[in-house]
Amino acid sequence: MIRTVQRARHTFRNLRRFAQVMRVLARYGFEDFIRQLRLDYYFRWALRLFRRKPGPLEKRPANRPESFRLVLQELGPVFIKAGQILSTRPDVLPPEYLAEFRKLQDDVPPFEFDAVQEAFERENLSGSVEALVESIEPTPLAAASMAQVHAAVLRDGTEVVFKVQRPGLSKLIDTDLQILHDLAEFLARDEVMAELFDPIGIVQELARTLKREVDFRLEGQNIDRFELHFRDDESIAIPKVYWDLTSRRVLCMERIHGIKISDVTGLRAAGIDPGKVAKVGAQAILRMVLINGLYHADPHPGNVFVLEGGVICFLDYGIVGSIDEIVRDQLVRFLIAVVRRDPDRMIQVAREAGRISKTTDERALRHDVADFLDHYYEIRLGQLDVTQAVNDFLAVLHRHHVRFPPDLILLAKSLATMEGVAKELDPSFKLVEHARPFVTQAIKRRYSFNRLWREASGFGEDFFAMVRELPEDVMRILGLVKSNQLALGFRHEGLEEFAEEIDRSTNRLTMGLIVAALIVGSSIVVQADVGPKWQGLPVIGITGFVAAAFFGFGLGLAILRRGRL
């Protein structure tokens, strides 16, 4: 009951935005999607309430994936971010949708500089800004749907940039996330859809990503962590964070002047070897992934600058990935399985790291994995295209409905992006050649004596703890048996929806019987011509017919709303 009331309150509060989402979907030809979600009743009601109809399109998109991309782009930052996240999930969407969603851009007109000053005041930074900042450029260096960036100069002459969150963003995120969660729940009613795509899980992943991105303090902490990891590496530069001028919605960091890493002409004009830059950038990403366990998850050319002397500087730490010891172990075991051409071990690691659908034919999955290994095993190491190999393997997983954790998919995207940038700098670049020493180091660390001893010690402690507690546990169970207090519980899964359908059917049947009884009883009263009369007709009989018509209309409407007669 409480949940129903909360849902009603959310729906009423977000109704205007919900109607806008439905209108955009309808304008781009997704009426069938609205019907599939069983939202057509609410859609028509919302249109009548706001008296707006979906307008015509100036140009009809070429195909359905393009239409979906344009829908997300028109609906704004939260939906754009959802599309960008989905573009990294080949285990969820087919290739044509992935290709379209990679085109999503969140460039928007900048907001007024007055809003920047209001942000300083709202975040209690106005005093600090006045005391520490000499000047701020009113015109932004860049503007996006989440924030915009302004150049500034501190009183000591240091050049910095302010990243300021767009006004009203938090409220919009809360509203859109609630709408997306409701839509995901509608999709999850279909068991096949829930099993294959996990819509609720995708929305939860989006919510976690957005909450990290809108708190600029977390981005500042990420920058400090990367600075700690690369403090001893002179080939990598990390911008400095000015914490006195940083808050939840404002980030102040060192301004970086450099050459975009994809500008090969500019690099050569500055006397910098593009091939060396490619090597340094790839080694930095590999070190992040296989050694540090914390990596830059969006190393596209706009986020990587090359400084004097070929030093690389990564920018925008809003999206970072982390790999714990367990995931690194799974990666190492997976690589060993690839080297040994062991499809069973690869599937075992995939089962541990991801989720294999109930509908997956594991024999067919093993056959396709073996074919994948046979295809790439004959390729010389120097000729191996890591990006293509990863994409091919993810395509196999998608075909067999195997889902990997988002962090591993994000890792694959990061490596593929970096390899693509490196190949622009040096067409002969091969990521696998630079990865070999890092993989070797990771394998040695995984099977080092200290690591094995630590794991054996932990296993021994757990084993002896279990043995020590076993007699007490056995005596407790026997005591429950003797006192007839041992109870076994059974949980039925998947019957809730069936029980609800039975309940609805029973209610409809009961209502139908009531309507039939009212009609029969009223007919008898009218024929008997008894009781008080109005206009010559028995009042009781007429009242019964009216009640039967009212209940019958309500029953018919409920059946039509469910979409089944």
C-alpha positions in Angstrom: 0.0 0.0 0.0 2.8 2.4 1.0 4.6 1.6 -2.2 1.5 2.2 -4.3 1.0 5.6 -2.7 4.6 6.6 -3.3 4.4 5.5 -6.9 1.2 7.6 -7.3 2.9 10.6 -5.8 6.0 10.2 -8.1 3.8 9.7 -11.1 1.7 12.8 -10.4 4.8 15.0 -9.7 6.5 13.8 -12.9 3.4 13.7 -15.1 4.3 16.6 -17.4 7.8 15.2 -18.1 6.3 11.7 -18.5 3.9 13.1 -21.1 6.8 14.8 -22.9 8.7 11.5 -23.1 5.7 9.7 -24.5 5.1 12.5 -27.1 8.7 12.3 -28.3 8.5 8.4 -28.6 5.3 8.7 -30.5 6.6 11.4 -32.9 9.5 9.2 -33.9 7.2 6.2 -34.6 7.5 4.2 -31.4 3.7 3.7 -30.8 4.3 0.0 -30.9 6.9 0.3 -28.1 4.3 2.3 -26.0 1.7 -0.4 -26.6 4.3 -3.1 -25.7 4.8 -1.4 -22.3 1.0 -1.2 -22.0 1.3 2.5 -21.6 -1.1 3.6 -24.4 -3.9 4.2 -22.0 -1.8 6.5 -19.8 -0.3 8.1 -23.0 -3.8 9.1 -24.3 -4.8 10.3 -20.9 -1.6 12.5 -20.6 -2.2 14.0 -24.0 -5.8 14.9 -23.1 -4.6 16.4 -19.8 -1.9 18.6 -21.4 -3.8 19.1 -24.7 -0.7 18.5 -26.8 -0.1 16.1 -29.6 3.1 14.7 -31.1 4.3 17.2 -33.8 5.4 16.1 -37.2 9.1 15.4 -38.0 10.9 17.7 -40.4 12.9 14.7 -41.7 12.0 11.0 -41.2 15.0 9.0 -39.8 16.5 6.4 -42.0 16.0 3.4 -39.7 14.8 2.5 -36.2 18.2 2.7 -34.4 18.6 6.2 -35.7 15.1 7.1 -34.5 16.0 5.8 -31.1 19.2 7.8 -31.0 17.3 11.0 -31.9 14.7 10.3 -29.2 17.4 10.1 -26.6 19.1 13.2 -27.9 15.9 15.2 -27.8 15.0 14.1 -24.3 18.2 15.6 -22.8 21.2 14.7 -20.6 19.9 11.8 -18.6 18.6 10.0 -21.6 21.8 10.9 -23.6 23.9 9.4 -20.8 21.7 6.3 -20.8 22.4 5.9 -24.5 26.1 6.4 -24.0 26.1 3.7 -21.4 24.2 1.4 -23.6 26.7 2.1 -26.4 29.3 0.2 -24.3 27.1 -2.9 -23.8 27.4 -5.3 -26.8 26.1 -7.9 -24.4 22.7 -6.1 -24.3 22.2 -4.4 -27.7 22.8 -5.5 -31.3 25.6 -3.8 -33.3 23.3 -1.4 -35.3 22.1 0.2 -32.1 25.6 0.3 -30.6 26.8 2.2 -33.7 24.0 4.7 -33.5 24.3 5.3 -29.7 28.1 6.0 -30.1 27.1 9.1 -32.1 25.2 10.7 -29.2 26.6 14.1 -28.4 25.6 16.2 -25.4 26.8 19.6 -26.7 24.3 22.2 -25.7 24.2 26.0 -25.6 26.0 27.5 -22.6 24.1 28.9 -19.7 24.4 32.5 -18.5 27.4 33.6 -16.4 25.0 34.8 -13.7 24.2 31.2 -13.0 27.9 30.5 -12.5 28.1 33.2 -9.9 25.0 31.9 -8.3 26.6 28.4 -8.1 29.6 29.9 -6.2 27.2 31.5 -3.7 25.1 28.4 -3.4 28.1 26.3 -2.7 29.5 28.9 -0.2 32.5 29.6 -2.4 31.9 33.3 -3.2 34.2 34.4 -0.4 36.9 32.1 -1.4 36.6 33.1 -5.1 36.8 36.7 -4.2 39.9 36.1 -2.0 41.8 33.6 -4.3 40.7 34.4 -7.9 42.0 37.3 -9.9 39.7 36.9 -12.9 37.2 34.5 -14.5 36.4 34.4 -18.2 32.6 34.9 -18.7 32.6 33.0 -22.0 33.0 29.2 -21.3 35.7 27.2 -22.9 33.3 24.3 -23.4 29.6 23.6 -22.6 27.9 20.2 -22.2 24.6 19.0 -20.8 26.1 18.3 -17.4 28.4 21.3 -16.9 30.4 24.0 -18.6 34.0 25.1 -18.1 35.3 28.6 -17.5 39.0 29.7 -17.5 40.3 31.7 -14.6 43.5 33.1 -13.1 44.3 32.9 -9.4 45.9 35.9 -7.6 49.3 34.2 -7.6 49.1 34.0 -11.5 48.2 30.3 -11.7 45.8 29.4 -14.5 42.9 27.2 -13.6 39.5 26.2 -14.9 36.2 26.0 -13.1 33.8 23.2 -14.0 30.3 24.3 -13.0 27.3 22.1 -12.9 24.3 23.2 -15.0 21.5 24.8 -13.0 18.5 22.5 -12.2 20.4 19.4 -13.2 19.9 17.5 -9.9 16.1 17.9 -10.1 16.0 16.9 -13.8 18.1 13.8 -13.0 15.8 12.7 -10.2 12.7 13.1 -12.4 14.1 11.3 -15.4 15.6 8.5 -13.3 12.2 7.9 -11.7 10.6 7.8 -15.2 13.2 5.5 -16.5 12.8 3.2 -13.5 9.1 3.1 -14.1 9.6 2.2 -17.8 12.2 -0.4 -16.8 9.6 -2.0 -14.4 7.1 -2.1 -17.2 9.7 -3.8 -19.5 10.7 -6.3 -16.7 7.1 -7.6 -16.6 8.1 -9.6 -19.7 10.2 -12.5 -18.4 12.1 -12.8 -21.7 12.9 -9.1 -21.8 13.9 -9.1 -18.1 16.2 -12.1 -18.6 17.9 -10.9 -21.8 18.3 -7.2 -21.1 17.8 -6.7 -17.3 16.2 -3.2 -17.8 16.1 -2.5 -14.1 19.8 -3.3 -13.7 20.7 -1.0 -16.5 18.7 1.9 -14.9 20.4 1.2 -11.6 23.8 1.3 -13.3 22.8 4.6 -14.9 21.7 6.0 -11.6 25.1 5.1 -10.0 27.0 6.6 -12.9 25.1 9.9 -12.8 25.4 10.2 -9.0 29.1 9.9 -9.3 29.3 12.4 -12.2 27.2 15.1 -10.5 29.3 15.1 -7.3 32.5 16.9 -8.4 34.2 16.1 -5.1 34.4 12.5 -6.3 36.0 13.6 -9.5 38.5 15.6 -7.5 39.3 12.5 -5.4 39.8 10.4 -8.5 42.3 13.0 -9.8 44.2 12.8 -6.5 44.3 9.0 -6.7 45.7 9.0 -10.2 48.3 11.6 -9.2 49.4 9.3 -6.4 49.7 6.3 -8.8 51.7 8.2 -11.4 53.8 10.4 -9.1 56.9 8.5 -10.1 56.2 8.6 -13.8 57.6 11.6 -15.6 55.9 10.7 -18.9 52.4 11.2 -17.3 51.0 14.5 -16.0 47.9 14.7 -13.7 46.2 18.1 -13.2 46.1 19.6 -9.7 42.9 20.0 -7.8 42.3 23.2 -5.8 40.2 22.0 -2.9 39.5 25.5 -1.5 37.6 26.3 -4.6 35.9 22.8 -5.1 32.5 21.6 -3.9 29.8 19.2 -4.9 28.8 21.3 -7.9 32.0 23.2 -8.6 35.4 21.8 -9.5 38.5 23.9 -9.7 41.6 22.3 -11.3 44.8 23.3 -13.0 44.4 24.5 -16.6 46.3 22.3 -19.1 47.7 23.8 -22.3 48.6 21.0 -24.8 48.0 19.4 -28.1 45.1 17.1 -28.6 46.5 13.6 -28.8 44.8 12.9 -32.2 46.4 16.0 -33.8 49.3 14.2 -35.6 50.2 17.3 -37.6 50.4 19.5 -34.5 52.5 16.9 -32.7 55.0 16.7 -35.5 55.1 20.5 -35.8 56.0 20.6 -32.0 58.8 18.1 -32.6 57.0 15.3 -30.8 57.1 11.7 -32.2 53.5 10.4 -32.6 54.7 6.8 -32.3 56.3 7.5 -28.9 53.1 9.2 -27.7 51.1 6.1 -28.8 53.4 3.9 -26.8 53.3 6.0 -23.7 49.5 6.4 -23.7 48.9 2.6 -24.2 51.4 1.7 -21.4 49.7 4.2 -19.1 46.3 2.6 -19.7 47.7 -0.9 -19.3 49.4 0.1 -16.1 46.1 1.5 -14.8 44.2 -1.7 -15.6 46.6 -4.5 -14.7 48.7 -2.9 -12.0 46.9 0.0 -10.3 43.3 -1.4 -10.6 42.0 2.2 -11.3 41.7 3.3 -14.9 40.5 6.3 -17.0 37.3 4.9 -18.6 36.9 7.5 -21.3 40.3 8.2 -23.0 38.9 9.6 -26.2 41.1 12.3 -28.0 39.3 15.2 -26.4 40.2 14.0 -22.9 44.0 13.4 -23.6 46.5 16.2 -24.2 50.2 15.9 -25.1 52.4 18.4 -23.3 56.0 19.6 -24.1 58.4 16.7 -24.3 55.7 14.2 -25.2 54.2 14.1 -21.7 50.6 12.8 -21.7 47.9 14.4 -19.5 44.5 12.8 -19.0 41.5 15.1 -18.5 37.9 14.7 -17.2 38.0 12.1 -14.5 34.2 11.9 -14.1 34.1 8.4 -15.4 36.7 6.0 -14.0 36.7 2.2 -13.7 38.1 0.1 -10.9 39.2 -3.5 -10.9 39.6 -5.3 -7.6 41.9 -8.3 -6.9 39.1 -10.8 -7.7 38.4 -9.3 -11.2 42.2 -9.1 -11.9 42.5 -12.7 -11.1 39.6 -13.5 -13.4 41.3 -11.5 -16.2 44.6 -13.4 -15.7 42.8 -16.8 -15.7 40.9 -15.8 -18.8 44.1 -14.9 -20.6 45.7 -18.2 -19.6 42.7 -20.0 -20.9 43.1 -18.2 -24.2 46.7 -19.1 -24.5 45.9 -22.8 -23.7 43.0 -22.8 -26.1 40.7 -24.0 -23.3 37.1 -23.1 -24.1 35.7 -24.8 -21.0 38.0 -22.7 -18.8 36.9 -19.5 -20.7 33.2 -20.4 -20.1 33.9 -21.1 -16.4 35.5 -17.7 -16.0 32.7 -16.1 -17.9 30.2 -17.8 -15.6 32.0 -16.5 -12.5 32.4 -13.0 -13.8 29.1 -12.6 -15.6 25.7 -14.2 -15.8 24.6 -16.9 -18.2 21.0 -16.8 -19.1 18.6 -19.8 -18.4 17.9 -20.0 -22.1 21.6 -20.3 -23.1 22.6 -23.5 -24.8 26.0 -24.1 -23.2 27.0 -26.7 -25.8 26.4 -24.2 -28.6 28.2 -21.5 -26.5 31.2 -23.9 -26.1 31.2 -24.6 -29.9 31.3 -20.8 -30.7 34.0 -20.1 -28.1 36.1 -22.9 -29.6 35.7 -21.5 -33.1 36.7 -18.1 -31.8 39.9 -19.6 -30.3 40.7 -21.5 -33.5 40.3 -18.3 -35.6 42.6 -16.1 -33.5 45.1 -18.8 -32.4 46.6 -19.0 -35.9 47.2 -15.2 -36.0 50.7 -14.1 -35.2 50.9 -12.0 -32.0 52.2 -9.0 -33.8 49.2 -9.1 -36.2 46.5 -9.5 -33.5 43.9 -6.7 -33.4 42.9 -6.6 -29.8 39.9 -4.4 -30.4 38.5 -6.6 -33.1 39.2 -9.7 -31.0 37.4 -8.3 -27.9 34.4 -7.2 -30.1 34.2 -10.6 -31.7 34.2 -12.3 -28.3 31.6 -9.9 -26.9 29.4 -10.7 -30.0 29.6 -14.4 -29.1 28.5 -13.6 -25.6 25.6 -11.4 -26.8 24.5 -14.1 -29.2 24.2 -16.6 -26.3 22.7 -14.1 -23.9 25.7 -13.9 -21.6 26.0 -10.6 -19.7 29.2 -9.4 -18.2 29.5 -6.9 -15.3 29.4 -3.2 -16.5 33.0 -2.6 -15.2 34.4 -5.3 -17.5 32.5 -3.9 -20.5 33.8 -0.4 -19.6 37.3 -1.8 -19.5 37.0 -3.3 -22.9 35.7 0.0 -24.3 38.6 1.9 -22.6 41.2 -0.4 -24.1 39.5 -0.3 -27.6 39.4 3.5 -27.5 43.0 3.8 -26.6 44.1 1.3 -29.2 42.1 3.3 -31.8 43.8 6.6 -30.8 47.2 4.9 -30.9 46.6 3.5 -34.4 45.8 7.0 -35.6 49.2 8.1 -34.3 51.1 5.0 -35.5 49.3 2.7 -38.0 51.7 -0.1 -37.2 50.8 0.0 -33.5 49.9 -3.3 -31.8 48.4 -3.1 -28.3 49.2 -6.8 -27.6 52.9 -6.2 -28.0 52.9 -3.5 -25.3 50.5 -5.5 -23.1 52.8 -8.6 -22.9 55.1 -7.3 -20.1 52.2 -6.1 -18.0 50.3 -9.4 -18.5 53.5 -11.2 -17.5 53.9 -9.1 -14.4 50.2 -9.7 -13.5 50.5 -13.4 -13.9 53.7 -13.5 -11.8 52.0 -11.5 -9.1 48.9 -13.8 -9.2 51.1 -16.9 -8.7 53.8 -15.5 -6.5 54.8 -17.3 -3.4 53.6 -14.5 -1.1 50.2 -14.4 -2.8 49.7 -18.2 -2.7 50.9 -18.3 0.9 48.4 -15.6 1.9 45.5 -17.4 0.2 46.5 -20.7 1.8 46.7 -19.1 5.2 43.3 -17.5 4.7 41.8 -20.9 3.6 43.4 -22.6 6.6 42.0 -20.0 9.0 38.5 -20.4 7.5 38.8 -24.2 7.6 39.8 -24.4 11.3 37.1 -21.9 12.2 34.5 -24.1 10.5 35.9 -27.2 12.3 35.9 -25.4 15.7 32.3 -24.3 15.3 31.0 -27.5 13.8 30.3 -29.4 17.1 28.3 -26.5 18.5 26.3 -26.1 15.2 25.5 -29.9 15.2 24.4 -29.8 18.9 22.2 -26.8 18.2 20.5 -28.6 15.2 20.0 -31.8 17.3 18.5 -29.7 20.1 16.0 -28.2 17.7 15.1 -31.7 16.4 14.5 -33.0 19.9 12.3 -30.1 20.9 10.3 -30.3 17.7 11.4 -26.7 16.8 13.2 -27.5 13.6 11.2 -25.9 10.7 11.9 -26.1 7.0 10.8 -23.2 4.9 9.9 -23.4 1.2 10.0 -20.5 -1.2 8.1 -20.5 -4.4 9.7 -18.4 -7.1 7.9 -17.0 -10.2 4.4 -17.6 -8.7 3.7 -14.1 -7.6 2.6 -12.9 -11.0 0.6 -16.1 -11.5 -1.2 -15.5 -8.1 -1.9 -11.9 -9.0 -3.4 -13.0 -12.4 -5.6 -15.6 -10.6 -6.7 -12.9 -8.1 -7.6 -10.5 -10.9 -9.5 -13.3 -12.8 -11.4 -14.2 -9.7 -12.3 -10.6 -9.1 -13.6 -10.2 -12.7 -15.5 -13.4 -12.5 -17.1 -12.3 -9.2 -18.0 -8.9 -10.7 -19.4 -10.6 -13.8 -21.7 -12.7 -11.5 -22.8 -9.6 -9.7 -23.7 -7.9 -12.9 -25.6 -10.9 -14.2 -27.4 -11.3 -10.9 -28.4 -7.6 -11.0 -29.7 -7.9 -14.5 -31.7 -11.1 -13.7 -33.1 -9.7 -10.4 -34.0 -6.4 -12.0 -35.8 -8.1 -14.9 -37.9 -10.2 -12.4 -38.8 -7.0 -10.4 -39.8 -5.2 -13.6 -41.9 -8.1 -14.8 -43.6 -8.5 -11.4 -44.4 -4.8 -11.4 -44.0 -4.4 -7.6 -42.7 -1.7 -5.3 -42.6 2.1 -5.7 -42.8 3.4 -9.3 -41.4 6.3 -11.3 -42.9 7.2 -14.6 -44.8 3.9 -14.4 -41.6 1.8 -14.0 -40.5 0.0 -10.8 -37.8 2.0 -9.0 -36.0 -1.0 -7.7 -35.8 -2.7 -11.1 -34.5 0.5 -12.8 -31.9 1.0 -10.0 -30.7 -2.5 -10.5 -30.3 -2.0 -14.3 -28.3 1.2 -13.7 -26.0 -0.5 -11.2 -25.5 -3.4 -13.6 -24.6 -1.0 -16.4 -22.2 0.9 -14.1 -20.4 -2.2 -12.9 -20.4 -3.8 -16.4 -18.8 -0.7 -17.9 -16.1 -0.7 -15.2 -15.4 -4.4 -15.8 -15.1 -3.9 -19.6 -12.8 -0.9 -19.2 -10.5 -2.9 -16.8 -10.3 -5.7 -19.3 -9.6 -3.4 -22.2 -6.8 -1.7 -20.2 -5.1 -5.0 -19.7 -5.2 -5.5 -23.5 -6.9 -8.9 -23.3 -10.6 -9.7 -23.6 
